Amino acid sequence: MAAIALLCLMLTATGCGVHPDPEISEGERVAALLESGQWKVQSVKIDNMDETSSFTGLALQFNGSAFQATNGNIVWPASGTWTFTSDAANGFTRNDGVTVSIDQVTESNLGLTFTWSTSTFEPGRISSVAGEHKFTFTK
């Protein structure tokens, strides 16, 4: 009886051969969330003014170190690459030099902020407005 109790104790202590998942880095965790589906714009504020209507249909898709944007106007190119700015994975730099802060990232919500430095005009309309751009996305 004592041998059975000792065997049970040993099996409990060793976890029956089950090993915990290896820890993943913050960058791996955030990258997995970014890549987990298509992000659709819910709201856009430029210098705290609602500009959501200027980005109707904006969607982002991340895949590895690349991204694709639909209806991003000038401030979100149709495609590009990105790299984290630090191991904390709280921001990334796009290949066009724009640094984007990751304000929030969960399975269903994404908040991104960056500063766009120029206003751009085309005949009959404004294509981009300089200022702090805050984007909120959902899946």
C-alpha positions in Angstrom: 0.0 0.0 0.0 2.8 2.4 0.8 4.4 1.6 -2.5 1.2 2.6 -4.4 1.0 5.8 -2.4 4.7 6.6 -3.2 4.1 5.8 -6.9 1.1 8.2 -7.0 3.1 10.9 -5.2 5.9 10.5 -7.8 3.5 10.6 -10.7 1.9 13.7 -9.3 5.2 15.4 -8.8 6.4 14.7 -12.3 3.1 15.7 -13.9 2.7 12.4 -15.6 5.1 13.3 -18.3 3.1 16.4 -19.4 5.3 19.4 -20.0 4.0 23.0 -20.0 3.9 24.9 -23.2 7.1 26.8 -23.7 6.8 30.5 -22.9 6.4 32.7 -25.9 7.8 36.2 -26.2 5.6 39.3 -26.1 6.5 39.8 -29.8 5.2 36.3 -30.7 2.0 36.8 -28.6 1.2 40.2 -30.2 2.2 39.0 -33.7 -0.2 36.0 -33.4 -3.0 38.4 -32.4 -2.3 40.8 -35.3 -2.2 37.8 -37.7 -5.4 36.2 -36.3 -7.8 37.7 -38.9 -8.9 40.8 -40.8 -9.2 44.0 -38.8 -12.1 46.3 -39.8 -12.1 49.9 -38.8 -14.7 51.0 -36.2 -13.5 54.6 -35.6 -10.8 57.0 -36.6 -9.9 60.2 -34.8 -7.5 62.8 -36.1 -6.4 65.2 -33.4 -9.5 64.0 -31.4 -11.9 64.9 -34.2 -14.1 62.1 -35.6 -12.9 61.3 -39.1 -14.3 57.7 -39.4 -16.3 58.6 -42.5 -13.0 59.3 -44.4 -11.9 55.7 -43.8 -15.1 53.8 -44.7 -14.2 50.2 -45.5 -10.7 50.3 -44.1 -9.4 46.9 -43.3 -6.0 45.6 -42.3 -4.5 42.1 -42.7 -1.2 41.2 -41.1 0.8 38.2 -42.3 4.2 37.6 -40.9 6.2 40.8 -41.5 3.8 42.1 -44.2 0.5 43.9 -44.1 -2.3 44.7 -46.6 -4.7 47.6 -46.3 -8.0 48.1 -48.1 -9.4 51.6 -48.4 -6.5 53.1 -46.3 -6.3 56.3 -48.3 -2.8 57.7 -48.4 -2.1 57.1 -44.7 -2.3 53.3 -45.0 -0.6 52.0 -48.2 -2.2 49.1 -49.9 0.7 46.8 -48.8 4.0 47.0 -47.0 6.1 45.5 -44.3 6.5 46.1 -40.6 8.8 45.3 -37.7 8.4 45.7 -34.0 10.1 48.8 -32.5 11.1 46.9 -29.4 10.9 43.5 -27.6 7.9 45.0 -25.7 5.9 44.7 -29.0 4.0 47.9 -28.2 4.6 49.5 -31.6 6.0 48.9 -35.1 7.6 50.7 -37.9 6.2 50.4 -41.4 8.5 50.2 -44.4 7.5 53.8 -45.3 9.1 55.0 -42.0 5.8 55.6 -40.1 6.0 54.4 -36.5 2.7 53.0 -35.2 1.9 52.6 -31.5 -0.1 49.6 -30.5 -2.5 51.0 -27.9 -4.5 47.8 -27.5 -4.5 44.3 -29.0 -6.8 41.5 -28.0 -8.5 38.7 -29.8 -11.2 41.1 -31.0 -9.9 44.7 -30.6 -7.0 46.6 -32.0 -6.0 50.2 -31.3 -3.3 51.9 -33.4 -2.0 55.4 -33.2 0.5 57.3 -35.4 1.3 60.9 -36.4 0.8 61.7 -40.1 3.0 64.7 -41.0 1.4 66.2 -44.1 -1.9 67.2 -45.4 -2.4 66.1 -49.0 -4.9 67.6 -51.4 -6.3 66.3 -54.7 -8.6 68.1 -57.1 -11.9 68.5 -55.3 -11.0 66.7 -52.0 -8.5 66.3 -49.2 -6.6 63.0 -49.3 -4.9 63.1 -46.0 -4.8 65.4 -42.9 -1.7 65.9 -40.8 -2.0 65.1 -37.1 -2.3 62.3 -34.6 -4.4 59.4 -36.1 -6.1 57.0 -33.7 -7.6 53.9 -35.3 -9.9 51.4 -33.5 -10.4 48.1 -35.3 -12.5 45.0 -34.5 -12.8 41.6 -36.2 
